[in-house]
């Protein structure tokens, strides 16, 4: 893998939804920057895609959840269980999990079901962010911002800044001012675009809505992702270009960007 010690390597691990697909795993993004390996969301298929991207679960330093729907968090249990296996973790290995209101309760609830098999008390930090406000975290010289967005009560969009370069992950969201705000002048916006314009669903964006947000935020590159099957039967790029005229990418699993 090409090194990018001073910036970010961004890999789309999953570009799909909860609908099973051989082509698209559930929505997830890997960010590698220096020694940090951070994955945003952990839906079905993410761990396998990590391996295909050349990363093992023991390489991960951070897991960030945009929200807690199953297609975004259900591989947390297999991840923690894998890290309990002999030889999977170096001594002192620490995994940090970041998410919105309810994250601690989610983990405790899973422990109530799976017990010690997912208990990493010696190597796990959990950071729960109150979605009533905005957040800025310093992660070893890399800055992670979070703002609430319109989807679930715990839903957050994230912005990662590394040496003047910026990546924004929308998570699942409907139109909202906070998404425009957090995406302002981002080098790369990975934005959900769940269904074509003619099939708008509550709590989600369409191509033209995502394009409008990218235009209002003046982002440099836009990646559409989180596709339900209807998106593969529609010219969603054409719909997006109704409201956006910059560089546009339709996400595919294992697509990679260098920032």
PyMOL commands that set and color helices and strands:
alter all, ss='L'
color gray80, all
select helices_A, chain A and resi 46-52+57-59+70-73+76-83+103-118+177-182+197-199+207-217+229-233+236-240
alter helices_A, ss='H'
color red, helices_A
select strands_A, chain A and resi 9-14+28-33+36-40+62-64+95-100+124-129+135-139+142-148+156-162+165-169+188-192+221-225+247-250+256-258
alter strands_A, ss='S'
color yellow, strands_A
deselect
rebuild
show_as cartoon
